[in-house]
C-alpha cells in the first residue's frame, strides 16, 4: 500500500527522509520501505549524506516534535529519531560506548547476567537429557548428540517449511485476520550471518530467507517459521500496513535497523509460536514431522527448551565481552562454546553476527525484547492472546510497555 508523502515540512516526511538516507551510508539499514517511491528516489539520487549532517537533522527534528502530531505518534517518531541520531554519530566516527549505544538504539539498559544462572541452566539441561550431574565436556558431548539426532535431512527442509507455514497461516487467519492477498515466498540461502530473515516488500508480500549454512533442527524450525512469517514479522507488517499506514500513520512505511521497533518486532516474533500454538506446540510439531517419517520427542524437546531458556542472555553477554570489555574473538568464541555448549563452527557463526558493523548491537533485541514483552504479555492473565494482538496492531514502544508495567 503506497501512500504519497505529504509536504516536505511534515515531521513524518522528514523522519522518512532521514531514515532513507541511512541506506546511503550502510546498505541494509532500511530493512523495509513501502512508502512513496518518488521520495525514496529523491533521497537515492541526492548527494551521499554526511553523517554529522544527518545527526544534526535528527536533533533538529527532535526539537520540533510533537509539531502537530498526536502524543503517541510523536513518542514513536521521537524514540526512533533518537536512535538514528546515535547511529549517525557512530557513522561520523564518534566513539560511543556499547551500553550507551544499545540504550540509544533500543531504549533498554543492559548488564552482564549472573553466571550462576548459566550453571543452573546446565544442571537443568543435564536432567532433561537424562544425564543428571553431567558438566563440562560430558554435558557438551551429550547435548551435541541430542542436537545431531535433531538435524533435519537437507532434502526435507523445504517441504517442512511449506507444511509448517501452511498450518500456522491457518491459525493466523482465524486469530489475527490478514488480507486474503497476502503471500510469503520462502527462499533457502547460504553465507549469511543470521538463521532467517524477513524481507517485507509491501502490499502484504514477504520473502523469507532461511539460511542453511548450518543444519536446521526439529525443535527449531517451527519457531523459525512462526518468527519470520506467521504470526511473526510478516503478520505484523501486514497488520500494520493495513491498520496504521492505511489510516495515515505514514511513519510505519519504514522499518529501520537499530531502532526501538526492532526490539519490539523481535520480541513479538520470538513469542509468536507460543501465541499461535500455545506453550505445548511440540505435540503439534510432532504430528507434522510424523507425516514426513520423522520422530520428534515432544516431551524431551519441551524439557530441553525450558532448561536452555536460562541461557538466553549468553549471546548478549558475549557482545558485552567483545564490545564493552574488548576481549578478543577467540575469548568470546570460547565463552559461547562454554555456556551454549555449541561446537566451534556454531560459535564462529554466532560471532560473525556479533562482529557485523550493522548487526553488532542487534542481539539485545532478542534478549531484552523477549524478556520485556514476556513480562508485559504475562501481566494480563487470561488475555495473553489479546495482548499479542496489540503488539501486531499498535505502535507500541519499550517505553510504553514499561509504563503499562509500572517499571
Secondary structure, DSSP 4 states (H G I P E B T S, - for coil): -------TTSHHHHHHHHHHHHHHHSTTSEEEE-S-HHHHHHHHHSPPPPHHHHHHHHHHHHHHTTTT--HHHHHHHHHHHHHHHHHHHHHTT----HHHHHHHHHS----PPPHHHHHHHHHHHHHHTT-TT--HHHHHHHHHHHHHHTBPPHHHHHHHHHHHHHHHHHHHHHHS---TT-EEEEEEE-S-SSSEEEEEEETTEEEEEEE-SS--BHHHHHHHHHHHTSSSHHHHHHHHHHHTGGGT-GGGGEEESSSHHHHHHHHHHHTHHHHHH-TTHHHHHHHHHHHTT----HHHHHHHHHHHGGGTTHHHHHHHHHHTS---HHHHHHHHHHHH---HHHHHHHHHHHH-TTTTTTHHHHHHHHHHHHHHHHTSTT-HHHHHHHHHHS---HHHHHHHHT-
